[in-house]
Amino acid sequence: MRLVVDLNRCEGYAQCAFLAPDVFTMHGDEALMYDPMPDDALCEHVLRAAEACPVRPITVEGLNGAPIMAEAGVSRVG
């Protein structure tokens, strides 16, 4: 799994850091730090974190570069 966060769009809501603290952390009020290649075991947490963000700056990709989507709590490659 690969993550890309558009830090120009991120507004520091910190929902990602709350839902996937092993992957996303806030430094200060607005600076987001993240692991661009988190362990696949964290996939469900990462997908929930990406979906929870109101501005949607987080892109989650599989190793083949295809986006990973969350639907009804089950992840799938789309």
PDB file of N, CA, C and O in Angstrom:
ATOM      1  N   MET A   1       0.847  -1.166   0.000  1.00  0.00           N
ATOM      2  CA  MET A   1       0.000   0.000   0.000  1.00  0.00           C
ATOM      3  C   MET A   1       0.898   1.236   0.000  1.00  0.00           C
ATOM      4  O   MET A   1       1.942   1.271   0.650  1.00  0.00           O
ATOM      5  N   ARG A   2       0.463   2.237  -0.741  1.00  0.00           N
ATOM      6  CA  ARG A   2       1.202   3.492  -0.859  1.00  0.00           C
ATOM      7  C   ARG A   2       0.232   4.650  -0.608  1.00  0.00           C
ATOM      8  O   ARG A   2      -0.894   4.648  -1.107  1.00  0.00           O
ATOM      9  N   LEU A   3       0.683   5.638   0.169  1.00  0.00           N
ATOM     10  CA  LEU A   3      -0.127   6.810   0.464  1.00  0.00           C
ATOM     11  C   LEU A   3       0.478   8.051  -0.167  1.00  0.00           C
ATOM     12  O   LEU A   3       1.696   8.221  -0.214  1.00  0.00           O
ATOM     13  N   VAL A   4      -0.396   8.900  -0.645  1.00  0.00           N
ATOM     14  CA  VAL A   4       0.003  10.224  -1.096  1.00  0.00           C
ATOM     15  C   VAL A   4      -0.986  11.195  -0.465  1.00  0.00           C
ATOM     16  O   VAL A   4      -2.198  11.021  -0.590  1.00  0.00           O
ATOM     17  N   VAL A   5      -0.470  12.214   0.211  1.00  0.00           N
ATOM     18  CA  VAL A   5      -1.322  13.234   0.810  1.00  0.00           C
ATOM     19  C   VAL A   5      -1.003  14.564   0.146  1.00  0.00           C
ATOM     20  O   VAL A   5       0.149  14.999   0.136  1.00  0.00           O
ATOM     21  N   ASP A   6      -2.014  15.203  -0.404  1.00  0.00           N
ATOM     22  CA  ASP A   6      -1.849  16.540  -0.978  1.00  0.00           C
ATOM     23  C   ASP A   6      -1.813  17.520   0.190  1.00  0.00           C
ATOM     24  O   ASP A   6      -2.855  17.947   0.688  1.00  0.00           O
ATOM     25  N   LEU A   7      -0.611  17.868   0.617  1.00  0.00           N
ATOM     26  CA  LEU A   7      -0.452  18.723   1.787  1.00  0.00           C
ATOM     27  C   LEU A   7      -0.911  20.149   1.537  1.00  0.00           C
ATOM     28  O   LEU A   7      -1.100  20.908   2.487  1.00  0.00           O
ATOM     29  N   ASN A   8      -1.095  20.526   0.280  1.00  0.00           N
ATOM     30  CA  ASN A   8      -1.669  21.838  -0.025  1.00  0.00           C
ATOM     31  C   ASN A   8      -3.166  21.868   0.263  1.00  0.00           C
ATOM     32  O   ASN A   8      -3.721  22.927   0.555  1.00  0.00           O
ATOM     33  N   ARG A   9      -3.818  20.719   0.182  1.00  0.00           N
ATOM     34  CA  ARG A   9      -5.263  20.638   0.459  1.00  0.00           C
ATOM     35  C   ARG A   9      -5.550  20.308   1.915  1.00  0.00           C
ATOM     36  O   ARG A   9      -6.618  20.654   2.420  1.00  0.00           O
ATOM     37  N   CYS A  10      -4.629  19.650   2.599  1.00  0.00           N
ATOM     38  CA  CYS A  10      -4.825  19.263   3.995  1.00  0.00           C
ATOM     39  C   CYS A  10      -5.041  20.520   4.842  1.00  0.00           C
ATOM     40  O   CYS A  10      -4.265  21.473   4.766  1.00  0.00           O
ATOM     41  N   GLU A  11      -6.106  20.507   5.647  1.00  0.00           N
ATOM     42  CA  GLU A  11      -6.437  21.651   6.484  1.00  0.00           C
ATOM     43  C   GLU A  11      -6.246  21.364   7.971  1.00  0.00           C
ATOM     44  O   GLU A  11      -6.666  22.158   8.813  1.00  0.00           O
ATOM     45  N   GLY A  12      -5.621  20.246   8.297  1.00  0.00           N
ATOM     46  CA  GLY A  12      -5.283  19.947   9.682  1.00  0.00           C
ATOM     47  C   GLY A  12      -6.437  19.518  10.568  1.00  0.00           C
ATOM     48  O   GLY A  12      -6.397  19.753  11.776  1.00  0.00           O
ATOM     49  N   TYR A  13      -7.461  18.900  10.007  1.00  0.00           N
ATOM     50  CA  TYR A  13      -8.584  18.418  10.816  1.00  0.00           C
ATOM     51  C   TYR A  13      -8.163  17.289  11.762  1.00  0.00           C
ATOM     52  O   TYR A  13      -8.782  17.095  12.808  1.00  0.00           O
ATOM     53  N   ALA A  14      -7.122  16.553  11.403  1.00  0.00           N
ATOM     54  CA  ALA A  14      -6.509  15.501  12.231  1.00  0.00           C
ATOM     55  C   ALA A  14      -7.362  14.253  12.395  1.00  0.00           C
ATOM     56  O   ALA A  14      -7.068  13.428  13.261  1.00  0.00           O
ATOM     57  N   GLN A  15      -8.400  14.089  11.599  1.00  0.00           N
ATOM     58  CA  GLN A  15      -9.186  12.860  11.669  1.00  0.00           C
ATOM     59  C   GLN A  15      -8.326  11.650  11.307  1.00  0.00           C
ATOM     60  O   GLN A  15      -8.490  10.575  11.884  1.00  0.00           O
ATOM     61  N   CYS A  16      -7.418  11.821  10.359  1.00  0.00           N
ATOM     62  CA  CYS A  16      -6.538  10.722   9.963  1.00  0.00           C
ATOM     63  C   CYS A  16      -5.632  10.300  11.121  1.00  0.00           C
ATOM     64  O   CYS A  16      -5.425   9.109  11.351  1.00  0.00           O
ATOM     65  N   ALA A  17      -5.097  11.279  11.846  1.00  0.00           N
ATOM     66  CA  ALA A  17      -4.216  10.980  12.976  1.00  0.00           C
ATOM     67  C   ALA A  17      -4.978  10.284  14.103  1.00  0.00           C
ATOM     68  O   ALA A  17      -4.410   9.454  14.811  1.00  0.00           O
ATOM     69  N   PHE A  18      -6.239  10.610  14.272  1.00  0.00           N
ATOM     70  CA  PHE A  18      -7.071   9.970  15.286  1.00  0.00           C
ATOM     71  C   PHE A  18      -7.385   8.521  14.903  1.00  0.00           C
ATOM     72  O   PHE A  18      -7.351   7.633  15.755  1.00  0.00           O
ATOM     73  N   LEU A  19      -7.691   8.284  13.628  1.00  0.00           N
ATOM     74  CA  LEU A  19      -8.129   6.950  13.183  1.00  0.00           C
ATOM     75  C   LEU A  19      -6.981   6.012  12.821  1.00  0.00           C
ATOM     76  O   LEU A  19      -7.145   4.794  12.884  1.00  0.00           O
ATOM     77  N   ALA A  20      -5.827   6.551  12.444  1.00  0.00           N
ATOM     78  CA  ALA A  20      -4.668   5.721  12.089  1.00  0.00           C
ATOM     79  C   ALA A  20      -3.400   6.352  12.657  1.00  0.00           C
ATOM     80  O   ALA A  20      -2.548   6.818  11.901  1.00  0.00           O
ATOM     81  N   PRO A  21      -3.267   6.372  13.994  1.00  0.00           N
ATOM     82  CA  PRO A  21      -2.135   7.062  14.618  1.00  0.00           C
ATOM     83  C   PRO A  21      -0.768   6.444  14.326  1.00  0.00           C
ATOM     84  O   PRO A  21       0.254   7.107  14.503  1.00  0.00           O
ATOM     85  N   ASP A  22      -0.732   5.187  13.884  1.00  0.00           N
ATOM     86  CA  ASP A  22       0.540   4.570  13.523  1.00  0.00           C
ATOM     87  C   ASP A  22       1.035   5.041  12.159  1.00  0.00           C
ATOM     88  O   ASP A  22       2.186   4.799  11.793  1.00  0.00           O
ATOM     89  N   VAL A  23       0.166   5.712  11.410  1.00  0.00           N
ATOM     90  CA  VAL A  23       0.503   6.152  10.052  1.00  0.00           C
ATOM     91  C   VAL A  23       0.559   7.674   9.954  1.00  0.00           C
ATOM     92  O   VAL A  23       1.455   8.222   9.311  1.00  0.00           O
ATOM     93  N   PHE A  24      -0.394   8.359  10.588  1.00  0.00           N
ATOM     94  CA  PHE A  24      -0.499   9.819  10.496  1.00  0.00           C
ATOM     95  C   PHE A  24      -0.267  10.458  11.865  1.00  0.00           C
ATOM     96  O   PHE A  24      -0.777   9.966  12.871  1.00  0.00           O
ATOM     97  N   THR A  25       0.492  11.540  11.908  1.00  0.00           N
ATOM     98  CA  THR A  25       0.675  12.298  13.141  1.00  0.00           C
ATOM     99  C   THR A  25       0.659  13.784  12.817  1.00  0.00           C
ATOM    100  O   THR A  25       1.105  14.218  11.755  1.00  0.00           O
ATOM    101  N   MET A  26       0.139  14.538  13.754  1.00  0.00           N
ATOM    102  CA  MET A  26       0.120  15.990  13.612  1.00  0.00           C
ATOM    103  C   MET A  26       1.278  16.565  14.419  1.00  0.00           C
ATOM    104  O   MET A  26       1.518  16.165  15.558  1.00  0.00           O
ATOM    105  N   HIS A  27       1.986  17.505  13.815  1.00  0.00           N
ATOM    106  CA  HIS A  27       3.040  18.248  14.492  1.00  0.00           C
ATOM    107  C   HIS A  27       2.610  19.696  14.515  1.00  0.00           C
ATOM    108  O   HIS A  27       2.557  20.358  13.478  1.00  0.00           O
ATOM    109  N   GLY A  28       2.305  20.180  15.695  1.00  0.00           N
ATOM    110  CA  GLY A  28       1.739  21.510  15.805  1.00  0.00           C
ATOM    111  C   GLY A  28       0.271  21.463  15.431  1.00  0.00           C
ATOM    112  O   GLY A  28      -0.355  20.403  15.469  1.00  0.00           O
ATOM    113  N   ASP A  29      -0.271  22.598  15.074  1.00  0.00           N
ATOM    114  CA  ASP A  29      -1.692  22.678  14.760  1.00  0.00           C
ATOM    115  C   ASP A  29      -2.039  22.238  13.346  1.00  0.00           C
ATOM    116  O   ASP A  29      -3.167  21.812  13.096  1.00  0.00           O
ATOM    117  N   GLU A  30      -1.093  22.332  12.417  1.00  0.00           N
ATOM    118  CA  GLU A  30      -1.447  22.076  11.023  1.00  0.00           C
ATOM    119  C   GLU A  30      -0.480  21.195  10.237  1.00  0.00           C
ATOM    120  O   GLU A  30      -0.787  20.838   9.100  1.00  0.00           O
ATOM    121  N   ALA A  31       0.664  20.834  10.789  1.00  0.00           N
ATOM    122  CA  ALA A  31       1.673  20.087  10.038  1.00  0.00           C
ATOM    123  C   ALA A  31       1.428  18.578  10.156  1.00  0.00           C
ATOM    124  O   ALA A  31       1.563  18.002  11.235  1.00  0.00           O
ATOM    125  N   LEU A  32       1.073  17.959   9.052  1.00  0.00           N
ATOM    126  CA  LEU A  32       0.823  16.517   9.023  1.00  0.00           C
ATOM    127  C   LEU A  32       2.075  15.777   8.587  1.00  0.00           C
ATOM    128  O   LEU A  32       2.711  16.137   7.595  1.00  0.00           O
ATOM    129  N   MET A  33       2.420  14.749   9.330  1.00  0.00           N
ATOM    130  CA  MET A  33       3.494  13.834   8.954  1.00  0.00           C
ATOM    131  C   MET A  33       2.830  12.484   8.737  1.00  0.00           C
ATOM    132  O   MET A  33       1.875  12.144   9.435  1.00  0.00           O
ATOM    133  N   TYR A  34       3.328  11.705   7.770  1.00  0.00           N
ATOM    134  CA  TYR A  34       2.722  10.405   7.505  1.00  0.00           C
ATOM    135  C   TYR A  34       3.732   9.442   6.921  1.00  0.00           C
ATOM    136  O   TYR A  34       4.743   9.853   6.351  1.00  0.00           O
ATOM    137  N   ASP A  35       3.455   8.166   7.065  1.00  0.00           N
ATOM    138  CA  ASP A  35       4.274   7.096   6.498  1.00  0.00           C
ATOM    139  C   ASP A  35       3.731   6.809   5.105  1.00  0.00           C
ATOM    140  O   ASP A  35       2.603   6.330   4.986  1.00  0.00           O
ATOM    141  N   PRO A  36       4.488   7.083   4.048  1.00  0.00           N
ATOM    142  CA  PRO A  36       3.975   6.875   2.693  1.00  0.00           C
ATOM    143  C   PRO A  36       3.838   5.403   2.285  1.00  0.00           C
ATOM    144  O   PRO A  36       3.178   5.097   1.291  1.00  0.00           O
ATOM    145  N   MET A  37       4.451   4.499   3.037  1.00  0.00           N
ATOM    146  CA  MET A  37       4.383   3.070   2.727  1.00  0.00           C
ATOM    147  C   MET A  37       4.039   2.274   3.990  1.00  0.00           C
ATOM    148  O   MET A  37       4.864   1.491   4.460  1.00  0.00           O
ATOM    149  N   PRO A  38       2.846   2.460   4.544  1.00  0.00           N
ATOM    150  CA  PRO A  38       2.502   1.745   5.779  1.00  0.00           C
ATOM    151  C   PRO A  38       2.305   0.253   5.529  1.00  0.00           C
ATOM    152  O   PRO A  38       2.072  -0.186   4.403  1.00  0.00           O
ATOM    153  N   ASP A  39       2.405  -0.491   6.590  1.00  0.00           N
ATOM    154  CA  ASP A  39       2.199  -1.936   6.534  1.00  0.00           C
ATOM    155  C   ASP A  39       0.774  -2.239   6.063  1.00  0.00           C
ATOM    156  O   ASP A  39      -0.174  -1.558   6.454  1.00  0.00           O
ATOM    157  N   ASP A  40       0.637  -3.247   5.235  1.00  0.00           N
ATOM    158  CA  ASP A  40      -0.680  -3.621   4.714  1.00  0.00           C
ATOM    159  C   ASP A  40      -1.653  -4.032   5.821  1.00  0.00           C
ATOM    160  O   ASP A  40      -2.867  -3.979   5.622  1.00  0.00           O
ATOM    161  N   ALA A  41      -1.144  -4.437   6.970  1.00  0.00           N
ATOM    162  CA  ALA A  41      -2.014  -4.805   8.084  1.00  0.00           C
ATOM    163  C   ALA A  41      -2.815  -3.607   8.594  1.00  0.00           C
ATOM    164  O   ALA A  41      -3.831  -3.782   9.266  1.00  0.00           O
ATOM    165  N   LEU A  42      -2.365  -2.396   8.280  1.00  0.00           N
ATOM    166  CA  LEU A  42      -3.045  -1.172   8.703  1.00  0.00           C
ATOM    167  C   LEU A  42      -4.021  -0.650   7.652  1.00  0.00           C
ATOM    168  O   LEU A  42      -4.572   0.440   7.807  1.00  0.00           O
ATOM    169  N   CYS A  43      -4.236  -1.407   6.600  1.00  0.00           N
ATOM    170  CA  CYS A  43      -5.033  -0.953   5.462  1.00  0.00           C
ATOM    171  C   CYS A  43      -6.423  -0.458   5.868  1.00  0.00           C
ATOM    172  O   CYS A  43      -6.838   0.619   5.442  1.00  0.00           O
ATOM    173  N   GLU A  44      -7.129  -1.211   6.666  1.00  0.00           N
ATOM    174  CA  GLU A  44      -8.493  -0.817   7.040  1.00  0.00           C
ATOM    175  C   GLU A  44      -8.493   0.502   7.807  1.00  0.00           C
ATOM    176  O   GLU A  44      -9.355   1.351   7.581  1.00  0.00           O
ATOM    177  N   HIS A  45      -7.529   0.680   8.716  1.00  0.00           N
ATOM    178  CA  HIS A  45      -7.428   1.938   9.465  1.00  0.00           C
ATOM    179  C   HIS A  45      -7.104   3.103   8.538  1.00  0.00           C
ATOM    180  O   HIS A  45      -7.659   4.193   8.682  1.00  0.00           O
ATOM    181  N   VAL A  46      -6.213   2.872   7.597  1.00  0.00           N
ATOM    182  CA  VAL A  46      -5.828   3.927   6.647  1.00  0.00           C
ATOM    183  C   VAL A  46      -7.015   4.306   5.764  1.00  0.00           C
ATOM    184  O   VAL A  46      -7.246   5.490   5.520  1.00  0.00           O
ATOM    185  N   LEU A  47      -7.761   3.329   5.287  1.00  0.00           N
ATOM    186  CA  LEU A  47      -8.934   3.619   4.456  1.00  0.00           C
ATOM    187  C   LEU A  47      -9.985   4.410   5.231  1.00  0.00           C
ATOM    188  O   LEU A  47     -10.580   5.346   4.695  1.00  0.00           O
ATOM    189  N   ARG A  48     -10.212   4.042   6.475  1.00  0.00           N
ATOM    190  CA  ARG A  48     -11.163   4.799   7.297  1.00  0.00           C
ATOM    191  C   ARG A  48     -10.676   6.224   7.524  1.00  0.00           C
ATOM    192  O   ARG A  48     -11.465   7.168   7.492  1.00  0.00           O
ATOM    193  N   ALA A  49      -9.392   6.375   7.750  1.00  0.00           N
ATOM    194  CA  ALA A  49      -8.824   7.706   7.959  1.00  0.00           C
ATOM    195  C   ALA A  49      -8.981   8.558   6.704  1.00  0.00           C
ATOM    196  O   ALA A  49      -9.336   9.734   6.791  1.00  0.00           O
ATOM    197  N   ALA A  50      -8.720   7.972   5.544  1.00  0.00           N
ATOM    198  CA  ALA A  50      -8.842   8.716   4.281  1.00  0.00           C
ATOM    199  C   ALA A  50     -10.287   9.131   4.032  1.00  0.00           C
ATOM    200  O   ALA A  50     -10.539  10.245   3.573  1.00  0.00           O
ATOM    201  N   GLU A  51     -11.230   8.253   4.327  1.00  0.00           N
ATOM    202  CA  GLU A  51     -12.645   8.553   4.124  1.00  0.00           C
ATOM    203  C   GLU A  51     -13.168   9.589   5.118  1.00  0.00           C
ATOM    204  O   GLU A  51     -14.095  10.335   4.805  1.00  0.00           O
ATOM    205  N   ALA A  52     -12.579   9.637   6.310  1.00  0.00           N
ATOM    206  CA  ALA A  52     -13.062  10.545   7.356  1.00  0.00           C
ATOM    207  C   ALA A  52     -12.677  11.994   7.118  1.00  0.00           C
ATOM    208  O   ALA A  52     -13.311  12.896   7.664  1.00  0.00           O
ATOM    209  N   CYS A  53     -11.662  12.231   6.323  1.00  0.00           N
ATOM    210  CA  CYS A  53     -11.204  13.600   6.105  1.00  0.00           C
ATOM    211  C   CYS A  53     -12.206  14.376   5.250  1.00  0.00           C
ATOM    212  O   CYS A  53     -12.562  13.928   4.160  1.00  0.00           O
ATOM    213  N   PRO A  54     -12.664  15.530   5.732  1.00  0.00           N
ATOM    214  CA  PRO A  54     -13.663  16.285   4.976  1.00  0.00           C
ATOM    215  C   PRO A  54     -13.149  16.900   3.674  1.00  0.00           C
ATOM    216  O   PRO A  54     -13.948  17.217   2.794  1.00  0.00           O
ATOM    217  N   VAL A  55     -11.837  17.074   3.535  1.00  0.00           N
ATOM    218  CA  VAL A  55     -11.317  17.677   2.294  1.00  0.00           C
ATOM    219  C   VAL A  55     -10.697  16.649   1.348  1.00  0.00           C
ATOM    220  O   VAL A  55     -10.307  16.996   0.233  1.00  0.00           O
ATOM    221  N   ARG A  56     -10.602  15.398   1.777  1.00  0.00           N
ATOM    222  CA  ARG A  56     -10.148  14.263   0.957  1.00  0.00           C
ATOM    223  C   ARG A  56      -8.799  14.469   0.249  1.00  0.00           C
ATOM    224  O   ARG A  56      -8.721  14.308  -0.969  1.00  0.00           O
ATOM    225  N   PRO A  57      -7.741  14.822   0.987  1.00  0.00           N
ATOM    226  CA  PRO A  57      -6.436  14.981   0.351  1.00  0.00           C
ATOM    227  C   PRO A  57      -5.614  13.691   0.290  1.00  0.00           C
ATOM    228  O   PRO A  57      -4.514  13.685  -0.261  1.00  0.00           O
ATOM    229  N   ILE A  58      -6.145  12.591   0.856  1.00  0.00           N
ATOM    230  CA  ILE A  58      -5.384  11.345   0.982  1.00  0.00           C
ATOM    231  C   ILE A  58      -5.753  10.384  -0.138  1.00  0.00           C
ATOM    232  O   ILE A  58      -6.925  10.066  -0.339  1.00  0.00           O
ATOM    233  N   THR A  59      -4.741   9.926  -0.862  1.00  0.00           N
ATOM    234  CA  THR A  59      -4.919   8.906  -1.892  1.00  0.00           C
ATOM    235  C   THR A  59      -4.237   7.634  -1.409  1.00  0.00           C
ATOM    236  O   THR A  59      -3.074   7.666  -1.008  1.00  0.00           O
ATOM    237  N   VAL A  60      -4.953   6.517  -1.446  1.00  0.00           N
ATOM    238  CA  VAL A  60      -4.424   5.224  -1.037  1.00  0.00           C
ATOM    239  C   VAL A  60      -4.340   4.358  -2.282  1.00  0.00           C
ATOM    240  O   VAL A  60      -5.332   4.165  -2.986  1.00  0.00           O
ATOM    241  N   GLU A  61      -3.150   3.839  -2.547  1.00  0.00           N
ATOM    242  CA  GLU A  61      -2.938   3.007  -3.737  1.00  0.00           C
ATOM    243  C   GLU A  61      -2.405   1.645  -3.335  1.00  0.00           C
ATOM    244  O   GLU A  61      -1.715   1.507  -2.325  1.00  0.00           O
ATOM    245  N   GLY A  62      -2.734   0.634  -4.142  1.00  0.00           N
ATOM    246  CA  GLY A  62      -2.145  -0.678  -3.981  1.00  0.00           C
ATOM    247  C   GLY A  62      -0.749  -0.655  -4.573  1.00  0.00           C
ATOM    248  O   GLY A  62      -0.336   0.353  -5.146  1.00  0.00           O
ATOM    249  N   LEU A  63      -0.030  -1.734  -4.444  1.00  0.00           N
ATOM    250  CA  LEU A  63       1.333  -1.790  -4.973  1.00  0.00           C
ATOM    251  C   LEU A  63       1.379  -1.643  -6.481  1.00  0.00           C
ATOM    252  O   LEU A  63       2.399  -1.232  -7.036  1.00  0.00           O
ATOM    253  N   ASN A  64       0.268  -1.979  -7.155  1.00  0.00           N
ATOM    254  CA  ASN A  64       0.222  -1.851  -8.612  1.00  0.00           C
ATOM    255  C   ASN A  64      -0.151  -0.437  -9.047  1.00  0.00           C
ATOM    256  O   ASN A  64      -0.247  -0.165 -10.244  1.00  0.00           O
ATOM    257  N   GLY A  65      -0.363   0.470  -8.083  1.00  0.00           N
ATOM    258  CA  GLY A  65      -0.711   1.856  -8.408  1.00  0.00           C
ATOM    259  C   GLY A  65      -2.198   2.118  -8.534  1.00  0.00           C
ATOM    260  O   GLY A  65      -2.615   3.265  -8.697  1.00  0.00           O
ATOM    261  N   ALA A  66      -3.016   1.051  -8.461  1.00  0.00           N
ATOM    262  CA  ALA A  66      -4.469   1.222  -8.557  1.00  0.00           C
ATOM    263  C   ALA A  66      -5.008   1.749  -7.231  1.00  0.00           C
ATOM    264  O   ALA A  66      -4.557   1.325  -6.167  1.00  0.00           O
ATOM    265  N   PRO A  67      -5.966   2.669  -7.285  1.00  0.00           N
ATOM    266  CA  PRO A  67      -6.557   3.175  -6.034  1.00  0.00           C
ATOM    267  C   PRO A  67      -7.258   2.068  -5.269  1.00  0.00           C
ATOM    268  O   PRO A  67      -7.844   1.164  -5.863  1.00  0.00           O
ATOM    269  N   ILE A  68      -7.196   2.143  -3.955  1.00  0.00           N
ATOM    270  CA  ILE A  68      -7.918   1.222  -3.090  1.00  0.00           C
ATOM    271  C   ILE A  68      -9.100   1.992  -2.534  1.00  0.00           C
ATOM    272  O   ILE A  68      -8.946   3.117  -2.059  1.00  0.00           O
ATOM    273  N   MET A  69     -10.270   1.394  -2.591  1.00  0.00           N
ATOM    274  CA  MET A  69     -11.491   2.054  -2.131  1.00  0.00           C
ATOM    275  C   MET A  69     -12.032   1.313  -0.916  1.00  0.00           C
ATOM    276  O   MET A  69     -11.751   0.129  -0.733  1.00  0.00           O
ATOM    277  N   ALA A  70     -12.800   2.002  -0.092  1.00  0.00           N
ATOM    278  CA  ALA A  70     -13.483   1.371   1.038  1.00  0.00           C
ATOM    279  C   ALA A  70     -14.972   1.391   0.745  1.00  0.00           C
ATOM    280  O   ALA A  70     -15.527   2.427   0.380  1.00  0.00           O
ATOM    281  N   GLU A  71     -15.606   0.261   0.904  1.00  0.00           N
ATOM    282  CA  GLU A  71     -17.042   0.175   0.679  1.00  0.00           C
ATOM    283  C   GLU A  71     -17.646  -0.726   1.737  1.00  0.00           C
ATOM    284  O   GLU A  71     -17.315  -1.909   1.820  1.00  0.00           O
ATOM    285  N   ALA A  72     -18.521  -0.173   2.535  1.00  0.00           N
ATOM    286  CA  ALA A  72     -19.212  -0.933   3.598  1.00  0.00           C
ATOM    287  C   ALA A  72     -18.239  -1.652   4.515  1.00  0.00           C
ATOM    288  O   ALA A  72     -18.499  -2.774   4.949  1.00  0.00           O
ATOM    289  N   GLY A  73     -17.108  -0.999   4.812  1.00  0.00           N
ATOM    290  CA  GLY A  73     -16.154  -1.569   5.749  1.00  0.00           C
ATOM    291  C   GLY A  73     -15.252  -2.641   5.169  1.00  0.00           C
ATOM    292  O   GLY A  73     -14.451  -3.224   5.900  1.00  0.00           O
ATOM    293  N   VAL A  74     -15.356  -2.917   3.891  1.00  0.00           N
ATOM    294  CA  VAL A  74     -14.528  -3.931   3.262  1.00  0.00           C
ATOM    295  C   VAL A  74     -13.669  -3.246   2.199  1.00  0.00           C
ATOM    296  O   VAL A  74     -14.180  -2.507   1.357  1.00  0.00           O
ATOM    297  N   SER A  75     -12.374  -3.497   2.247  1.00  0.00           N
ATOM    298  CA  SER A  75     -11.515  -2.861   1.251  1.00  0.00           C
ATOM    299  C   SER A  75     -11.479  -3.697  -0.023  1.00  0.00           C
ATOM    300  O   SER A  75     -11.603  -4.922   0.009  1.00  0.00           O
ATOM    301  N   ARG A  76     -11.306  -3.004  -1.138  1.00  0.00           N
ATOM    302  CA  ARG A  76     -11.196  -3.694  -2.427  1.00  0.00           C
ATOM    303  C   ARG A  76     -10.300  -2.863  -3.323  1.00  0.00           C
ATOM    304  O   ARG A  76     -10.200  -1.647  -3.162  1.00  0.00           O
ATOM    305  N   VAL A  77      -9.662  -3.511  -4.250  1.00  0.00           N
ATOM    306  CA  VAL A  77      -8.874  -2.780  -5.241  1.00  0.00           C
ATOM    307  C   VAL A  77      -9.808  -2.373  -6.353  1.00  0.00           C
ATOM    308  O   VAL A  77     -10.559  -3.199  -6.872  1.00  0.00           O
ATOM    309  N   GLY A  78      -9.769  -1.085  -6.729  1.00  0.00           N
ATOM    310  CA  GLY A  78     -10.724  -0.615  -7.714  1.00  0.00           C
ATOM    311  C   GLY A  78     -10.105  -0.007  -8.852  1.00  0.00           C
ATOM    312  O   GLY A  78     -10.797   0.437  -9.767  1.00  0.00           O
TER     313      GLY A  78
END
